[in-house]
Amino acid sequence: MKAIQYPSVGAAPEVVRIPKPVPGPGQVLLRVTAAGVCHSDFLIMGVPAEQLSFPLPLTLGHEGVGIVAELGDGVTTVAVGDAVAVYGPWGCGRCTECAAGKENYCLRARDLGIHPPGLGAPGAIAEYMLVDDPRHLVPLGDLDPVQAVPLTDAGLTPYHAIKRSLPKLVPGSTAVVIGTGGLGHVAIQILRALTPARVIALDVSDEKLELAREVGAHETVRSDAAAAQQVRDLTGGVGAEAIFDFVGAPPTVTTAGACARVESDVTIVGIGGGALPVGFGALPYEVSVTAPYWGSRTELIEVLDLARAGVISVHTETYPLEDAPIAYQHLHDGKVRGRAVILPNP
């Protein structure tokens, strides 16, 4: 079968032919109908050789949906022909976090060498994908695969981040979204669907600010050194109740902290290497700063239900599998409006 792989440290992704996987006991083989491309993949491809905790080459893609093609022995909870979405943050399945469906916070995954698909285990940008356990499959129903596949990360991750701040996003409140690309433009829709808060979107790109307005942002601000003051001006000088940074670079994290009001939440979702100092006097009183990771299986079901209700959708650009390296280049160059989706089996 064809797949897109990261072949060796420092190399670019390439299309290769590899053997079609065979499901073992308890495993499920999917015929992939759509797979997502994400900035997190570049983080994996930037790890030095001495720090790699998984073998190369690696089939990329941690967002995947497909049709159940084959079942390993003992699998009874899904059937051949089922349309499913893959829950990506795999865990041990036995610790207290996994028992609650929060495999994104598995207590034993690192020690056991368990990696998410595409981020250490073979991923979804291939004609077929092996899933280690049927508990990682969520029914897709009649959702369009292209629309659904980004929701497994670009929908689930902002949904998980926003849920924590819902008690603060009451009438009259303000939420700031920094970075309105793949995750950020979905976050704006989630905020509009679940809260009465005014949403202020920040980005460096005019095109992405236009997208932010299209999906529901009340205000848009260019993300520069003056952005925080503009947010304060828009909030009567007090700042926002919740700030979600989907870039996470040092300048955006600084902006996020400068937008915060007393008792607000600053949530750093992006993986740009920024950090926000916390301590008396560093931020307004009782500001909470968190860096969440992905989301739970239950939350993925809720995100897909939001999509079925028609209140969130993802702006996508599709590519055949052969053009997946081009999709990665476009993403790297900031040319993707929304989310890039690969179609391994058009």
C-alpha positions as CSV (number, residue, x, y, z in Angstrom):
1,M,0.0,0.0,0.0
2,K,1.0,3.7,-0.4
3,A,1.8,5.8,2.7
4,I,3.5,9.1,3.5
5,Q,6.4,8.6,5.8
6,Y,9.1,10.6,7.6
7,P,12.0,8.4,6.5
8,S,15.0,9.6,8.5
9,V,16.1,12.5,10.8
10,G,16.1,15.8,8.8
11,A,14.5,14.3,5.7
12,A,11.3,15.6,4.1
13,P,8.1,13.5,4.1
14,E,7.9,11.2,1.1
15,V,5.4,8.8,-0.5
16,V,6.4,5.1,-0.2
17,R,5.1,1.7,-0.7
18,I,4.9,-0.5,2.3
19,P,3.2,-3.8,3.2
20,K,-0.5,-3.6,4.1
21,P,-0.9,-4.3,7.8
22,V,-2.5,-7.4,9.1
23,P,-4.6,-7.0,12.3
24,G,-3.6,-9.2,15.2
25,P,-5.8,-10.2,18.1
26,G,-7.8,-7.3,19.4
27,Q,-6.7,-5.0,16.5
28,V,-8.7,-3.3,13.8
29,L,-7.6,-2.5,10.2
30,L,-9.1,0.6,8.6
31,R,-9.4,1.6,5.0
32,V,-8.5,5.3,5.5
33,T,-11.0,7.7,3.9
34,A,-9.4,10.9,5.1
35,A,-6.3,12.0,7.1
36,G,-5.2,15.3,8.5
37,V,-2.0,17.2,8.3
38,C,-1.0,19.2,11.4
39,H,1.8,21.5,12.7
40,S,2.5,18.9,15.4
41,D,4.0,16.7,12.7
42,F,6.8,19.2,12.3
43,L,7.6,18.9,16.0
44,I,8.1,15.2,15.5
45,M,10.2,15.8,12.4
46,G,12.3,18.2,14.4
47,V,13.4,15.8,17.1
48,P,17.2,15.1,17.1
49,A,18.2,11.6,16.5
50,E,19.5,11.1,20.1
51,Q,16.1,12.1,21.5
52,L,13.9,9.9,19.3
53,S,11.8,7.4,21.3
54,F,10.4,5.5,18.3
55,P,11.8,4.0,15.2
56,L,12.0,5.5,11.7
57,P,10.7,5.5,9.1
58,L,7.3,6.6,10.5
59,T,4.0,6.8,8.7
60,L,2.6,10.2,9.5
61,G,-0.9,11.4,10.4
62,H,-2.6,11.6,13.8
63,E,-6.0,12.6,12.4
64,G,-7.7,9.7,10.8
65,V,-11.1,8.4,9.7
66,G,-12.0,5.4,7.7
67,I,-14.0,2.3,7.1
68,V,-13.4,-0.9,9.1
69,A,-11.8,-3.3,6.6
70,E,-10.7,-6.3,8.8
71,L,-11.0,-7.4,12.4
72,G,-8.4,-9.2,14.5
73,D,-9.4,-12.1,16.6
74,G,-11.7,-11.2,19.6
75,V,-12.9,-7.9,18.2
76,T,-16.7,-7.7,18.6
77,T,-17.5,-4.0,19.3
78,V,-17.1,-2.8,15.7
79,A,-18.0,-4.5,12.4
80,V,-16.5,-4.6,8.9
81,G,-18.0,-1.7,7.0
82,D,-18.4,0.7,10.0
83,A,-17.5,4.3,9.4
84,V,-15.3,5.4,12.3
85,A,-13.1,8.2,13.6
86,V,-9.8,7.4,15.3
87,Y,-9.3,8.8,18.9
88,G,-5.6,9.7,18.7
89,P,-4.0,10.0,22.2
90,W,-3.6,6.3,22.9
91,G,-2.9,5.2,26.5
92,C,-2.5,2.0,28.5
93,G,-6.3,1.7,29.0
94,R,-5.9,0.6,32.6
95,C,-4.7,3.6,34.7
96,T,-7.2,5.9,36.5
97,E,-7.0,8.6,33.7
98,C,-7.6,6.0,31.0
99,A,-10.5,4.5,32.9
100,A,-12.1,7.9,32.8
101,G,-11.6,8.1,29.0
102,K,-8.8,10.6,29.4
103,E,-6.1,8.6,27.6
104,N,-4.6,12.0,26.6
105,Y,-3.4,12.1,30.2
106,C,-2.4,8.4,30.6
107,L,-0.1,7.9,33.6
108,R,1.8,5.0,32.0
109,A,2.1,5.7,28.3
110,R,5.6,7.2,28.5
111,D,7.0,4.3,30.6
112,L,5.3,1.7,28.4
113,G,6.5,3.3,25.1
114,I,2.9,4.0,23.9
115,H,2.7,6.6,21.2
116,P,-0.2,8.2,19.3
117,P,-0.6,7.2,15.7
118,G,1.5,9.4,13.5
119,L,3.4,10.7,16.5
120,G,5.4,7.6,17.2
121,A,3.2,4.8,16.1
122,P,2.2,4.2,12.4
123,G,-0.3,6.9,11.4
124,A,-3.2,7.6,9.2
125,I,-1.7,9.1,6.0
126,A,-1.8,5.7,4.2
127,E,-4.3,3.6,2.3
128,Y,-4.7,1.4,5.4
129,M,-4.2,2.0,9.2
130,L,-3.9,-0.4,12.0
131,V,-5.7,0.6,15.2
132,D,-4.4,-1.2,18.4
133,D,-7.8,-1.4,20.1
134,P,-11.4,-0.8,19.1
135,R,-11.9,1.5,22.1
136,H,-10.0,4.1,20.1
137,L,-12.8,4.1,17.4
138,V,-15.8,6.5,17.6
139,P,-18.7,6.0,15.3
140,L,-18.7,8.5,12.4
141,G,-22.3,7.9,11.2
142,D,-23.2,10.1,8.2
143,L,-20.6,12.8,8.8
144,D,-18.5,13.7,5.8
145,P,-15.0,12.2,6.3
146,V,-13.2,15.3,5.0
147,Q,-15.2,17.5,7.4
148,A,-14.9,15.0,10.3
149,V,-11.2,14.1,10.2
150,P,-9.8,17.5,11.5
151,L,-12.2,17.3,14.4
152,T,-10.2,14.5,15.9
153,D,-7.5,17.0,16.8
154,A,-8.3,20.5,15.4
155,G,-11.8,20.2,17.0
156,L,-11.1,18.0,20.0
157,T,-8.1,20.1,21.2
158,P,-9.8,23.5,21.4
159,Y,-13.0,21.9,22.7
160,H,-11.1,20.4,25.6
161,A,-9.3,23.7,26.3
162,I,-12.5,25.8,26.1
163,K,-14.6,23.5,28.4
164,R,-12.5,24.3,31.4
165,S,-13.2,28.0,31.0
166,L,-17.0,27.8,30.4
167,P,-18.0,28.9,33.9
168,K,-16.1,32.2,33.3
169,L,-17.6,32.9,29.8
170,V,-20.8,34.4,31.0
171,P,-22.9,37.2,29.4
172,G,-20.7,40.3,29.1
173,S,-17.4,38.3,29.1
174,T,-14.7,38.2,26.5
175,A,-12.7,35.4,25.0
176,V,-9.5,36.0,23.0
177,V,-8.3,33.5,20.4
178,I,-4.7,33.9,19.3
179,G,-4.0,32.2,16.0
180,T,-7.0,31.6,13.8
181,G,-5.6,28.8,11.6
182,G,-6.5,25.1,11.8
183,L,-7.4,25.0,15.5
184,G,-8.2,28.6,16.1
185,H,-10.9,29.0,13.5
186,V,-12.7,25.9,15.1
187,A,-12.2,27.4,18.6
188,I,-14.1,30.5,17.5
189,Q,-17.0,28.4,16.4
190,I,-17.0,26.4,19.6
191,L,-17.0,29.6,21.7
192,R,-19.9,31.0,19.7
193,A,-21.8,27.8,20.0
194,L,-21.3,27.2,23.7
195,T,-21.0,30.7,25.2
196,P,-22.4,34.2,25.0
197,A,-18.9,35.7,25.2
198,R,-17.6,38.3,22.8
199,V,-14.8,36.7,20.8
200,I,-11.7,38.7,19.8
201,A,-9.5,37.0,17.3
202,L,-5.8,37.7,16.8
203,D,-3.5,36.7,13.9
204,V,-0.7,38.1,11.8
205,S,-2.4,37.1,8.5
206,D,-5.1,39.2,6.9
207,E,-6.5,36.1,5.2
208,K,-6.8,34.3,8.5
209,L,-8.4,37.3,10.2
210,E,-10.9,37.3,7.4
211,L,-11.6,33.6,8.1
212,A,-12.0,34.4,11.8
213,R,-14.7,37.0,10.9
214,E,-16.4,34.5,8.5
215,V,-16.7,31.9,11.3
216,G,-18.0,34.3,13.9
217,A,-15.4,36.4,15.6
218,H,-16.9,39.7,16.9
219,E,-13.6,41.6,16.6
220,T,-10.3,40.9,14.8
221,V,-6.9,42.4,15.8
222,R,-3.6,42.1,14.1
223,S,-1.3,40.1,16.4
224,D,1.6,42.4,17.0
225,A,3.2,44.4,19.9
226,A,0.1,46.6,20.1
227,A,-2.5,43.8,20.2
228,A,-2.8,43.4,24.0
229,Q,-3.5,47.1,24.4
230,Q,-6.2,46.9,21.7
231,V,-7.8,44.0,23.5
232,R,-7.8,46.1,26.7
233,D,-9.3,49.0,24.9
234,L,-12.0,46.7,23.6
235,T,-12.7,45.5,27.2
236,G,-12.9,48.8,28.9
237,G,-9.3,48.5,30.2
238,V,-9.8,45.3,32.3
239,G,-8.8,42.5,29.9
240,A,-10.4,39.2,28.9
241,E,-11.9,36.4,31.0
242,A,-10.3,33.7,28.9
243,I,-7.4,33.7,26.4
244,F,-6.6,30.8,24.2
245,D,-3.2,30.8,22.5
246,F,-3.1,28.4,19.6
247,V,0.4,29.5,18.5
248,G,2.3,29.2,21.8
249,A,5.4,31.1,20.6
250,P,7.1,33.5,23.0
251,P,5.6,36.7,21.5
252,T,2.0,35.3,21.5
253,V,2.3,33.9,25.0
254,T,3.5,37.3,26.2
255,T,0.4,38.9,24.5
256,A,-1.8,36.3,26.1
257,G,-0.6,37.2,29.6
258,A,-1.0,40.9,28.8
259,C,-4.6,40.4,27.8
260,A,-5.6,38.7,31.0
261,R,-7.9,40.3,33.6
262,V,-8.1,39.4,37.3
263,E,-9.3,35.8,37.8
264,S,-9.0,34.9,34.1
265,D,-7.8,31.8,32.4
266,V,-4.8,31.8,30.0
267,T,-4.6,28.5,28.1
268,I,-1.5,27.8,26.0
269,V,-2.4,25.3,23.4
270,G,0.2,25.9,20.7
271,I,3.5,24.2,20.8
272,G,5.7,27.2,19.7
273,G,8.0,27.0,22.7
274,G,6.7,30.0,24.7
275,A,6.3,30.1,28.5
276,L,4.5,32.5,30.7
277,P,6.0,33.4,34.1
278,V,3.6,32.8,37.1
279,G,4.1,34.4,40.5
280,F,2.9,37.2,42.6
281,G,2.9,40.4,40.6
282,A,3.8,38.6,37.3
283,L,0.1,38.5,36.2
284,P,-3.1,40.0,37.5
285,Y,-4.5,38.3,40.7
286,E,-5.6,34.7,40.5
287,V,-4.9,34.2,36.8
288,S,-4.8,30.5,36.0
289,V,-2.3,29.4,33.3
290,T,-2.5,25.9,31.8
291,A,-1.1,24.0,28.9
292,P,-3.6,21.2,28.0
293,Y,-3.1,18.3,25.6
294,W,-5.6,17.0,23.1
295,G,-8.9,15.7,24.8
296,S,-10.8,12.7,26.1
297,R,-12.7,10.1,24.2
298,T,-16.0,11.4,25.6
299,E,-15.1,14.9,24.4
300,L,-14.4,13.6,20.9
301,I,-18.0,12.2,20.8
302,E,-19.3,15.5,21.9
303,V,-17.3,17.4,19.2
304,L,-18.7,15.1,16.5
305,D,-22.2,15.7,17.9
306,L,-21.6,19.5,17.6
307,A,-20.7,18.9,13.9
308,R,-23.8,16.8,13.4
309,A,-25.8,19.7,14.9
310,G,-24.3,22.0,12.2
311,V,-22.7,24.4,14.7
312,I,-19.1,23.8,13.8
313,S,-17.4,23.0,10.5
314,V,-13.8,23.0,9.3
315,H,-12.4,24.9,6.3
316,T,-10.4,22.3,4.4
317,E,-8.1,21.9,1.5
318,T,-7.9,18.4,0.1
319,Y,-4.9,16.7,-1.5
320,P,-4.4,13.2,-3.0
321,L,-2.0,11.0,-1.1
322,E,0.7,11.6,-3.8
323,D,0.6,15.3,-3.1
324,A,0.9,15.0,0.7
325,P,4.5,16.3,0.6
326,I,3.1,19.4,-1.1
327,A,0.5,19.8,1.6
328,Y,3.2,19.7,4.3
329,Q,5.1,22.4,2.4
330,H,2.0,24.6,2.1
331,L,1.4,24.2,5.8
332,H,5.0,25.0,6.6
333,D,4.7,28.2,4.4
334,G,1.5,29.3,6.0
335,K,-0.5,28.8,2.8
336,V,-3.2,26.5,4.2
337,R,-6.5,28.2,5.0
338,G,-8.0,26.1,7.7
339,R,-6.9,22.5,7.6
340,A,-5.1,20.3,5.0
341,V,-6.8,16.9,4.4
342,I,-5.2,14.0,2.6
343,L,-7.5,11.5,0.6
344,P,-5.6,8.2,0.5
345,N,-8.4,6.3,-1.2
346,P,-10.3,8.9,-3.4
